Amino acid sequence: LENIPNLNDFMPKVFDNPPIKVKDSKFRKHLFKSGNMTVTLANYDIVAKGEVGTSWKTSIEYGTGYDA
């Protein structure tokens, strides 16, 4: 039984390979979802599918997303 992590070890995992941030990458987060309503925070215009801007934009989508 080699290469099996020891689950009884309470030592914190070493984070030696952090992710690399891509410059001008798009960010979109659903802050609130309830039923068919979603509140979204993004750094680009979701409707126009534009480029990354310098300000944050919020939007509210209503529906299931199918054929909208």
ChimeraX attribute file (.defattr): number of C-alpha atoms within 10 A of each C-alpha:
attribute: neighborCount
match mode: 1-to-1
recipient: residues
	/A:1	4
	/A:2	4
	/A:3	5
	/A:4	6
	/A:5	8
	/A:6	7
	/A:7	7
	/A:8	6
	/A:9	8
	/A:10	7
	/A:11	7
	/A:12	6
	/A:13	7
	/A:14	6
	/A:15	6
	/A:16	6
	/A:17	6
	/A:18	6
	/A:19	6
	/A:20	6
	/A:21	7
	/A:22	7
	/A:23	7
	/A:24	11
	/A:25	10
	/A:26	14
	/A:27	11
	/A:28	14
	/A:29	11
	/A:30	13
	/A:31	10
	/A:32	11
	/A:33	12
	/A:34	8
	/A:35	8
	/A:36	10
	/A:37	13
	/A:38	16
	/A:39	15
	/A:40	17
	/A:41	17
	/A:42	18
	/A:43	20
	/A:44	21
	/A:45	17
	/A:46	15
	/A:47	7
	/A:48	7
	/A:49	8
	/A:50	11
	/A:51	13
	/A:52	16
	/A:53	13
	/A:54	9
	/A:55	9
	/A:56	13
	/A:57	14
	/A:58	16
	/A:59	14
	/A:60	12
	/A:61	13
	/A:62	13
	/A:63	11
	/A:64	11
	/A:65	8
	/A:66	5
	/A:67	5
	/A:68	7
